[in-house]
Amino acid sequence: MRALVRFIAGFSAVAVIAITLVAATPFARHAGPPWISIEYPANPFDASSRDAYLLVHAFHHGSPMESTVQGTAEGLVGGERKSVALRFETTTRPGVYALRKQWSDDGVWSLLISVTQHENNTAQALVELGSDGITSVRVPTRREREWTIPRPITAQEVEQSLQSRAARMAQVRR
């Protein structure tokens, strides 16, 4: 009987260790999608973000997280499509990345910015720019059970963002 009790106690300890190891894996700590938020204007009193056009915040649930941040500036300049790969800089705050202006003042521009938590787990923001700065920020979502989940931005959404604003600008010039 004592041997059986020791076996069960030993088995329970192994089970607790196994569960702890599974919970500590990167996947378990990062279950669920990331979130992206755009801060504009950037704080000029923070040396790490001074002169940044905007700041990108990466979150896992409510907590800031280090993330892969990528993006492009998508433009329509003189009737031609332009695409500029963006470079982001880390700041002194965890999960916050500075973006300095890397696109021209000519034409109509939208920024497509992505934060990736791990493979195929991305949140994206579509940032529409106007002559005076940011005019709109959208993070498209979908519902999954009781959760709001970020969804990918389609090429059609980016194109529509540019074309509709270019058409409005053309009408204003007339």
N, CA, C and O of each residue as an XYZ file, in Angstrom:
696
protein
N       0.819     -1.191      0.000
C       0.000      0.000      0.000
C       0.865      1.258      0.000
O       0.592      2.207     -0.736
N       1.927      1.261      0.843
C       2.816      2.417      0.890
C       3.454      2.658     -0.473
O       3.618      3.804     -0.891
N       3.809      1.593     -1.157
C       4.410      1.730     -2.488
C       3.427      2.403     -3.435
O       3.820      3.245     -4.242
N       2.165      2.040     -3.344
C       1.145      2.650     -4.205
C       1.005      4.138     -3.886
O       0.890      4.952     -4.802
N       1.012      4.504     -2.604
C       0.901      5.910     -2.202
C       2.106      6.694     -2.717
O       1.944      7.810     -3.210
N       3.334      6.120     -2.612
C       4.535      6.793     -3.110
C       4.462      6.941     -4.626
O       4.862      7.973     -5.163
N       3.959      5.929     -5.319
C       3.830      5.996     -6.779
C       2.866      7.123     -7.173
O       3.163      7.908     -8.074
N       1.717      7.198     -6.499
C       0.733      8.244     -6.803
C       1.311      9.620     -6.489
O       1.140     10.551     -7.276
N       1.994      9.764     -5.350
C       2.599     11.052     -4.987
C       3.656     11.439     -6.015
O       3.723     12.594     -6.433
N       4.482     10.474     -6.425
C       5.499     10.740     -7.442
C       4.866     11.104     -8.778
O       5.327     12.025     -9.453
N       3.816     10.389     -9.164
C       3.115     10.674    -10.422
C       2.512     12.081    -10.387
O       2.565     12.801    -11.384
N       1.929     12.482     -9.224
C       1.333     13.816     -9.093
C       2.393     14.894     -9.238
O       2.150     15.914     -9.883
N       3.556     14.689     -8.655
C       4.639     15.672     -8.765
C       5.093     15.810    -10.218
O       5.334     16.921    -10.691
N       5.211     14.681    -10.929
C       5.590     14.717    -12.344
C       4.532     15.444    -13.155
O       4.870     16.222    -14.048
N       3.265     15.210    -12.868
C       2.176     15.877    -13.588
C       2.218     17.384    -13.353
O       2.028     18.159    -14.290
N       2.463     17.807    -12.121
C       2.547     19.237    -11.812
C       3.718     19.864    -12.559
O       3.579     20.958    -13.106
N       4.857     19.202    -12.592
C       6.023     19.720    -13.320
C       5.720     19.814    -14.808
O       6.067     20.811    -15.441
N       5.089     18.811    -15.374
C       4.760     18.818    -16.803
C       3.799     19.953    -17.132
O       3.978     20.644    -18.135
N       2.791     20.151    -16.306
C       1.836     21.230    -16.538
C       2.535     22.580    -16.432
O       2.263     23.479    -17.228
N       3.422     22.732    -15.470
C       4.167     23.978    -15.305
C       5.038     24.250    -16.523
O       5.103     25.385    -16.995
N       5.706     23.226    -17.037
C       6.551     23.411    -18.221
C       5.724     23.802    -19.436
O       6.141     24.666    -20.207
N       4.575     23.194    -19.621
C       3.709     23.552    -20.746
C       3.247     24.992    -20.602
O       3.242     25.729    -21.588
N       2.862     25.414    -19.411
C       2.390     26.779    -19.198
C       3.498     27.796    -19.397
O       3.221     28.952    -19.717
N       4.739     27.393    -19.217
C       5.860     28.314    -19.356
C       6.389     28.404    -20.782
O       7.276     29.213    -21.052
N       5.877     27.609    -21.686
C       6.372     27.674    -23.060
C       5.958     28.981    -23.695
O       4.942     29.559    -23.309
N       6.730     29.465    -24.670
C       6.382     30.728    -25.323
C       4.973     30.713    -25.905
O       4.280     31.728    -25.838
N       4.530     29.596    -26.472
C       3.189     29.551    -27.059
C       2.134     29.798    -25.985
O       1.208     30.583    -26.190
N       2.272     29.137    -24.853
C       1.273     29.281    -23.804
C       1.254     30.705    -23.252
O       0.183     31.243    -22.971
N       2.417     31.314    -23.094
C       2.477     32.678    -22.584
C       1.898     33.663    -23.585
O       1.434     34.735    -23.199
N       1.919     33.315    -24.864
C       1.463     34.230    -25.899
C       0.187     33.757    -26.588
O      -0.102     34.172    -27.710
N      -0.583     32.883    -25.917
C      -1.833     32.420    -26.522
C      -2.746     33.624    -26.709
O      -2.835     34.498    -25.847
N      -3.402     33.648    -27.819
C      -4.250     34.785    -28.151
C      -3.486     35.756    -29.026
O      -2.255     35.755    -29.056
N      -4.233     36.585    -29.740
C      -3.597     37.469    -30.706
C      -2.957     38.692    -30.062
O      -3.269     39.042    -28.925
N      -2.059     39.335    -30.801
C      -1.516     40.613    -30.334
C      -2.520     41.726    -30.632
O      -3.540     41.498    -31.282
N      -2.221     42.915    -30.154
C      -3.005     44.093    -30.494
C      -2.036     45.213    -30.856
O      -0.904     45.250    -30.374
N      -2.484     46.106    -31.694
C      -1.671     47.237    -32.132
C      -2.417     48.522    -31.832
O      -3.638     48.595    -31.974
N      -1.680     49.522    -31.422
C      -2.251     50.833    -31.172
C      -1.265     51.872    -31.705
O      -0.050     51.684    -31.636
N      -1.802     52.965    -32.234
C      -0.978     54.025    -32.799
C      -1.090     55.265    -31.917
O      -2.193     55.691    -31.573
N       0.048     55.836    -31.557
C       0.083     57.064    -30.760
C       0.563     58.195    -31.658
O       1.609     58.105    -32.300
N      -0.238     59.271    -31.686
C       0.105     60.424    -32.514
C      -0.445     61.671    -31.849
O      -1.625     61.681    -31.497
N       0.312     62.692    -31.662
C       1.735     62.804    -31.979
C       2.593     62.127    -30.911
O       2.141     61.857    -29.799
N       3.827     61.866    -31.282
C       4.778     61.271    -30.336
C       5.182     62.324    -29.302
O       5.186     63.522    -29.586
N       5.516     61.861    -28.115
C       5.912     62.744    -27.019
C       7.265     63.396    -27.323
O       8.267     62.686    -27.408
N       7.328     64.712    -27.486
C       8.594     65.362    -27.802
C       9.550     65.448    -26.606
O      10.721     65.792    -26.768
N       9.046     65.133    -25.404
C       9.890     65.207    -24.216
C      10.591     63.895    -23.904
O      11.408     63.836    -22.984
N      10.285     62.837    -24.656
C      10.947     61.542    -24.502
C      12.046     61.474    -25.564
O      11.754     61.473    -26.760
N      13.291     61.418    -25.137
C      14.418     61.445    -26.081
C      14.364     60.298    -27.085
O      14.812     60.456    -28.221
N      13.825     59.147    -26.686
C      13.806     57.999    -27.601
C      12.730     58.102    -28.666
O      12.755     57.355    -29.644
N      11.777     59.024    -28.490
C      10.733     59.174    -29.501
C      10.667     60.589    -30.072
O       9.796     60.896    -30.886
N      11.584     61.442    -29.644
C      11.602     62.821    -30.145
C      11.732     62.819    -31.665
O      12.535     62.072    -32.224
N      10.951     63.645    -32.322
C      10.933     63.790    -33.785
C      10.337     62.580    -34.508
O      10.420     62.503    -35.734
N       9.746     61.649    -33.788
C       9.065     60.524    -34.444
C       7.745     61.034    -35.005
O       7.112     61.906    -34.411
N       7.335     60.500    -36.129
C       6.058     60.858    -36.726
C       4.919     60.276    -35.890
O       3.930     60.951    -35.607
N       5.079     59.007    -35.499
C       4.093     58.335    -34.663
C       4.787     57.234    -33.894
O       5.935     56.888    -34.173
N       4.076     56.686    -32.919
C       4.572     55.549    -32.142
C       3.626     54.378    -32.327
O       2.409     54.549    -32.392
N       4.199     53.192    -32.411
C       3.430     51.957    -32.518
C       3.544     51.242    -31.175
O       4.644     51.038    -30.661
N       2.397     50.865    -30.616
C       2.366     50.096    -29.368
C       1.947     48.671    -29.700
O       0.952     48.459    -30.393
N       2.698     47.704    -29.210
C       2.376     46.288    -29.385
C       1.948     45.734    -28.031
O       2.623     45.927    -27.020
N       0.810     45.040    -28.035
C       0.262     44.488    -26.799
C      -0.056     43.011    -26.963
O      -0.374     42.546    -28.058
N       0.036     42.289    -25.867
C      -0.574     40.966    -25.752
C      -1.576     41.106    -24.630
O      -1.210     41.331    -23.477
N      -2.848     40.972    -24.976
C      -3.933     41.311    -24.057
C      -3.701     42.759    -23.606
O      -3.647     43.642    -24.461
N      -3.566     43.036    -22.336
C      -3.364     44.413    -21.880
C      -1.930     44.786    -21.607
O      -1.654     45.899    -21.160
N      -1.002     43.871    -21.869
C       0.393     44.109    -21.496
C       1.249     44.462    -22.708
O       1.143     43.822    -23.754
N       2.106     45.489    -22.567
C       3.044     45.785    -23.652
C       3.937     44.568    -23.900
O       4.307     43.857    -22.965
N       4.277     44.337    -25.172
C       5.139     43.191    -25.489
C       6.138     43.578    -26.569
O       5.857     44.398    -27.443
N       7.299     42.972    -26.483
C       8.276     43.125    -27.556
C       7.719     42.380    -28.757
O       7.147     41.301    -28.607
N       7.880     42.939    -29.934
C       7.251     42.366    -31.112
C       8.070     42.672    -32.350
O       8.919     43.564    -32.349
N       7.804     41.925    -33.396
C       8.325     42.271    -34.707
C       7.362     43.290    -35.298
O       6.170     43.017    -35.434
N       7.874     44.460    -35.647
C       7.048     45.514    -36.229
C       7.540     45.755    -37.649
O       8.728     45.979    -37.880
N       6.614     45.707    -38.591
C       6.939     45.928    -39.995
C       5.881     46.826    -40.601
O       4.780     46.960    -40.068
N       6.224     47.437    -41.714
C       5.220     48.247    -42.369
C       5.686     48.784    -43.696
O       6.864     48.723    -44.048
N       4.722     49.314    -44.422
C       5.000     49.994    -45.685
C       4.172     51.262    -45.741
O       3.070     51.336    -45.197
N       4.730     52.255    -46.413
C       3.970     53.446    -46.765
C       3.496     53.199    -48.183
O       4.306     53.032    -49.095
N       2.189     53.174    -48.370
C       1.593     52.924    -49.686
C       1.065     54.253    -50.201
O       0.255     54.905    -49.543
N       1.531     54.652    -51.389
C       1.161     55.960    -51.896
C       0.642     55.951    -53.313
O       0.843     55.006    -54.075
N      -0.030     57.033    -53.638
C      -0.478     57.311    -54.991
C       0.049     58.711    -55.294
O      -0.485     59.709    -54.809
N       1.107     58.766    -56.104
C       1.803     60.024    -56.386
C       1.793     60.255    -57.894
O       2.352     59.466    -58.656
N       1.153     61.343    -58.313
C       1.063     61.636    -59.741
C       0.424     60.509    -60.528
O       0.805     60.250    -61.670
N      -0.545     59.838    -59.926
C      -1.237     58.741    -60.588
C      -0.501     57.411    -60.543
O      -1.028     56.406    -61.020
N       0.699     57.378    -59.983
C       1.488     56.139    -59.891
C       1.488     55.615    -58.464
O       1.565     56.382    -57.504
N       1.401     54.287    -58.343
C       1.480     53.637    -57.029
C       2.923     53.578    -56.575
O       3.816     53.241    -57.352
N       3.147     53.904    -55.316
C       4.467     53.843    -54.690
C       4.354     52.995    -53.425
O       3.307     52.947    -52.780
N       5.446     52.335    -53.090
C       5.502     51.562    -51.855
C       6.884     51.754    -51.241
O       7.900     51.540    -51.903
N       6.917     52.154    -49.984
C       8.169     52.401    -49.279
C       8.202     51.508    -48.038
O       7.316     51.592    -47.188
N       9.226     50.651    -47.934
C       9.390     49.826    -46.729
C       9.764     50.746    -45.565
O      10.633     51.606    -45.701
N       9.105     50.558    -44.431
C       9.343     51.410    -43.274
C      10.301     50.757    -42.287
O      10.328     49.536    -42.130
N      11.083     51.600    -41.630
C      11.995     51.164    -40.566
C      11.461     51.718    -39.238
O      11.087     52.888    -39.146
N      11.433     50.872    -38.231
C      10.955     51.248    -36.904
C      12.113     51.164    -35.927
O      12.998     50.322    -36.077
N      12.109     52.033    -34.930
C      13.157     52.057    -33.910
C      12.554     51.727    -32.557
O      11.423     52.115    -32.263
N      13.311     51.010    -31.731
C      12.841     50.752    -30.371
C      12.921     52.048    -29.570
O      13.686     52.952    -29.909
N      12.140     52.128    -28.527
C      12.178     53.273    -27.617
C      12.544     52.762    -26.233
O      12.829     51.577    -26.058
N      12.535     53.644    -25.262
C      12.858     53.227    -23.897
C      11.701     52.501    -23.221
O      11.870     51.923    -22.148
N      10.532     52.529    -23.842
C       9.368     51.849    -23.270
C       9.184     50.488    -23.926
O       9.298     50.378    -25.147
N       8.901     49.444    -23.140
C       8.697     48.113    -23.726
C       7.493     48.109    -24.666
O       6.441     48.666    -24.352
N       7.666     47.476    -25.818
C       6.574     47.330    -26.764
C       6.209     48.595    -27.517
O       5.156     48.647    -28.153
N       7.052     49.618    -27.460
C       6.772     50.876    -28.152
C       7.874     51.129    -29.173
O       9.062     51.065    -28.856
N       7.456     51.418    -30.409
C       8.376     51.584    -31.531
C       8.115     52.914    -32.215
O       6.966     53.283    -32.458
N       9.194     53.634    -32.525
C       9.087     54.943    -33.162
C       9.190     54.799    -34.677
O       9.997     54.026    -35.194
N       8.354     55.561    -35.369
C       8.406     55.621    -36.828
C       8.672     57.067    -37.215
O       7.911     57.973    -36.873
N       9.759     57.260    -37.930
C      10.080     58.582    -38.460
C       9.591     58.657    -39.899
O       9.481     57.625    -40.562
N       9.301     59.834    -40.390
C       8.733     60.008    -41.729
C       9.736     59.548    -42.787
O      10.884     59.992    -42.804
N       9.280     58.642    -43.678
C      10.145     58.066    -44.710
C       9.486     58.118    -46.090
O       9.989     57.481    -47.015
N       8.408     58.833    -46.263
C       7.665     58.938    -47.512
C       7.640     60.416    -47.913
O       7.918     61.297    -47.099
N       7.308     60.666    -49.164
C       7.326     62.047    -49.667
C       6.065     62.809    -49.238
O       5.086     62.222    -48.777
N       6.121     64.115    -49.403
C       4.964     64.960    -49.105
C       3.974     64.987    -50.264
O       2.832     65.414    -50.097
N       4.407     64.534    -51.433
C       3.543     64.541    -52.612
C       2.574     63.375    -52.580
O       2.891     62.308    -52.054
N       1.390     63.583    -53.144
C       0.435     62.502    -53.319
C      -0.362     62.183    -52.075
O      -0.445     62.973    -51.135
N      -0.951     60.991    -52.101
C      -1.795     60.473    -51.025
C      -1.101     59.234    -50.465
O      -0.631     58.385    -51.223
N      -1.038     59.133    -49.136
C      -0.328     58.020    -48.499
C      -1.167     57.366    -47.411
O      -1.937     58.021    -46.709
N      -0.994     56.060    -47.296
C      -1.515     55.271    -46.177
C      -0.370     54.419    -45.654
O       0.471     53.956    -46.424
N      -0.340     54.217    -44.353
C       0.671     53.362    -43.733
C       0.008     52.046    -43.349
O      -1.046     52.036    -42.714
N       0.619     50.960    -43.729
C       0.166     49.632    -43.332
C       1.200     49.111    -42.339
O       2.327     48.794    -42.719
N       0.816     49.025    -41.069
C       1.748     48.671    -39.994
C       1.280     47.393    -39.326
O       0.098     47.239    -39.020
N       2.219     46.469    -39.098
C       1.909     45.161    -38.514
C       2.784     44.890    -37.298
O       3.975     45.199    -37.295
N       2.179     44.309    -36.266
C       2.933     43.745    -35.147
C       2.675     42.244    -35.163
O       1.535     41.795    -35.280
N       3.746     41.485    -35.045
C       3.634     40.026    -35.088
C       4.147     39.460    -33.784
O       5.272     39.731    -33.362
N       3.308     38.679    -33.162
C       3.639     38.052    -31.888
C       4.444     36.779    -32.116
O       5.503     36.594    -31.516
N       3.960     35.933    -32.950
C       4.688     34.761    -33.425
C       4.064     34.403    -34.759
O       3.049     34.987    -35.139
N       4.636     33.477    -35.462
C       4.214     33.172    -36.827
C       2.693     33.126    -36.972
O       2.000     32.473    -36.192
N       2.191     33.831    -37.982
C       0.764     33.871    -38.309
C      -0.113     34.448    -37.206
O      -1.308     34.157    -37.164
N       0.435     35.241    -36.332
C      -0.343     35.878    -35.277
C      -0.025     37.369    -35.309
O       0.861     37.849    -34.602
N      -0.772     38.094    -36.152
C      -0.454     39.479    -36.470
C      -1.666     40.378    -36.267
O      -2.805     39.967    -36.487
N      -1.405     41.595    -35.851
C      -2.415     42.648    -35.819
C      -1.911     43.771    -36.724
O      -0.721     44.087    -36.731
N      -2.823     44.365    -37.481
C      -2.427     45.405    -38.423
C      -3.258     46.663    -38.225
O      -4.422     46.613    -37.826
N      -2.619     47.797    -38.519
C      -3.304     49.089    -38.519
C      -3.133     49.720    -39.890
O      -2.056     49.659    -40.483
N      -4.203     50.326    -40.388
C      -4.165     51.106    -41.619
C      -4.295     52.560    -41.190
O      -5.327     52.981    -40.668
N      -3.220     53.325    -41.422
C      -3.143     54.712    -40.994
C      -3.231     55.588    -42.240
O      -2.347     55.555    -43.096
N      -4.297     56.367    -42.333
C      -4.461     57.262    -43.479
C      -3.868     58.621    -43.133
O      -4.105     59.167    -42.055
N      -3.091     59.155    -44.075
C      -2.409     60.426    -43.859
C      -3.043     61.518    -44.707
O      -3.489     61.275    -45.828
N      -3.076     62.715    -44.157
C      -3.543     63.897    -44.873
C      -2.468     64.963    -44.823
O      -1.379     64.731    -44.298
N      -2.765     66.112    -45.359
C      -1.768     67.186    -45.396
C      -1.398     67.679    -43.999
O      -0.305     68.209    -43.800
N      -2.294     67.512    -43.035
C      -2.037     67.980    -41.670
C      -1.692     66.855    -40.697
O      -1.657     67.079    -39.487
N      -1.436     65.655    -41.203
C      -1.103     64.534    -40.320
C      -2.050     63.375    -40.512
O      -2.596     63.181    -41.598
N      -2.243     62.609    -39.461
C      -3.077     61.413    -39.517
C      -4.551     61.816    -39.553
O      -5.010     62.623    -38.744
N      -5.280     61.241    -40.503
C      -6.713     61.512    -40.593
C      -7.552     60.340    -40.086
O      -8.716     60.516    -39.727
N      -6.958     59.136    -40.057
C      -7.721     57.960    -39.643
C      -6.765     56.824    -39.278
O      -5.711     56.662    -39.893
N      -7.146     56.050    -38.279
C      -6.444     54.811    -37.924
C      -7.512     53.739    -37.788
O      -8.486     53.908    -37.053
N      -7.323     52.626    -38.506
C      -8.257     51.504    -38.411
C      -7.483     50.222    -38.125
O      -6.449     49.950    -38.735
N      -8.000     49.455    -37.200
C      -7.502     48.110    -36.916
C      -8.682     47.177    -37.188
O      -9.542     47.000    -36.325
N      -8.730     46.580    -38.384
C      -9.873     45.718    -38.708
C      -9.932     44.502    -37.783
O      -8.908     43.924    -37.419
N     -11.155     44.132    -37.416
C     -11.342     43.011    -36.499
C     -12.450     42.092    -37.003
O     -13.190     42.405    -37.935
N     -12.523     40.948    -36.341
C     -13.610     39.998    -36.558
C     -13.979     39.444    -35.188
O     -13.185     39.510    -34.249
N     -15.180     38.901    -35.080
C     -15.620     38.297    -33.825
C     -15.341     36.802    -33.864
O     -15.617     36.129    -34.858
N     -14.794     36.300    -32.780
C     -14.580     34.859    -32.610
C     -15.060     34.520    -31.207
O     -14.410     34.832    -30.208
N     -16.213     33.874    -31.165
C     -16.921     33.643    -29.900
C     -17.109     34.990    -29.197
O     -17.706     35.893    -29.782
N     -16.633     35.151    -27.997
C     -16.830     36.415    -27.283
C     -15.664     37.388    -27.458
O     -15.625     38.432    -26.808
N     -14.729     37.054    -28.320
C     -13.514     37.861    -28.485
C     -13.541     38.703    -29.749
O     -14.117     38.309    -30.763
N     -12.914     39.860    -29.674
C     -12.654     40.685    -30.852
C     -11.213     40.397    -31.264
O     -10.282     40.637    -30.495
N     -11.034     39.882    -32.479
C      -9.737     39.410    -32.974
C      -9.311     40.287    -34.150
O     -10.121     40.546    -35.040
N      -8.049     40.754    -34.176
C      -7.608     41.515    -35.347
C      -7.593     40.616    -36.583
O      -7.265     39.432    -36.499
N      -7.953     41.193    -37.727
C      -7.908     40.440    -38.974
C      -6.954     41.146    -39.933
O      -6.700     42.342    -39.795
N      -6.431     40.406    -40.900
C      -5.505     41.034    -41.862
C      -6.204     42.098    -42.705
O      -7.395     41.999    -42.996
N      -5.448     43.100    -43.082
C      -5.929     44.139    -43.994
C      -5.694     43.634    -45.406
O      -4.613     43.134    -45.717
N      -6.689     43.761    -46.251
C      -6.570     43.275    -47.623
C      -5.933     44.337    -48.516
O      -5.968     45.529    -48.209
N      -5.355     43.886    -49.617
C      -4.788     44.806    -50.606
C      -5.880     45.719    -51.148
O      -5.629     46.887    -51.445
N      -7.088     45.188    -51.277
C      -8.217     45.980    -51.762
C      -8.536     47.131    -50.799
O      -8.858     48.232    -51.244
N      -8.452     46.890    -49.498
C      -8.708     47.946    -48.518
C      -7.671     49.061    -48.619
O      -8.004     50.241    -48.516
N      -6.414     48.677    -48.820
C      -5.349     49.676    -48.974
C      -5.594     50.489    -50.235
O      -5.513     51.717    -50.212
N      -5.892     49.809    -51.331
C      -6.134     50.487    -52.608
C      -7.328     51.424    -52.508
O      -7.277     52.550    -53.002
N      -8.389     50.974    -51.880
C      -9.586     51.803    -51.713
C      -9.272     53.036    -50.865
O      -9.772     54.126    -51.144
N      -8.451     52.866    -49.837
C      -8.040     53.973    -48.989
C      -7.352     55.060    -49.813
O      -7.616     56.249    -49.633
N      -6.483     54.646    -50.702
C      -5.749     55.606    -51.536
C      -6.641     56.235    -52.599
O      -6.659     57.455    -52.763
N      -7.380     55.397    -53.318
C      -8.186     55.886    -54.441
C      -9.269     56.865    -53.991
O      -9.486     57.886    -54.644
N      -9.942     56.570    -52.894
C     -11.026     57.457    -52.445
C     -10.480     58.818    -52.023
O     -11.094     59.845    -52.313
N      -9.345     58.837    -51.348
C      -8.771     60.122    -50.935
C      -8.181     60.876    -52.117
O      -8.265     62.104    -52.162
N      -7.581     60.165    -53.084
C      -7.058     60.823    -54.290
C      -8.203     61.467    -55.069
O      -8.052     62.579    -55.576
N      -9.345     60.786    -55.173
C     -10.515     61.337    -55.873
C     -11.020     62.589    -55.159
O     -11.363     63.571    -55.817
N     -11.073     62.571    -53.828
C     -11.517     63.754    -53.070
C     -10.566     64.923    -53.266
O     -10.999     66.069    -53.391
N      -9.262     64.633    -53.293
C      -8.268     65.701    -53.498
C      -8.429     66.298    -54.897
O      -8.316     67.512    -55.064
N      -8.688     65.473    -55.890
C      -8.862     65.955    -57.266
C     -10.079     66.871    -57.359
O     -10.046     67.878    -58.065
N     -11.151     66.523    -56.648
C     -12.360     67.354    -56.671
C     -12.117     68.697    -55.991
O     -12.623     69.723    -56.444
N     -11.357     68.695    -54.921
C     -11.053     69.940    -54.196
C     -10.244     70.883    -55.080
O     -10.439     72.097    -55.025
N      -9.355     70.350    -55.882
C      -8.491     71.178    -56.750
C      -9.268     71.821    -57.880
O      -8.831     72.844    -58.407
N     -10.407     71.263    -58.274
C     -11.187     71.792    -59.407
C     -11.850     73.068    -59.089
O     -12.539     73.634    -59.938
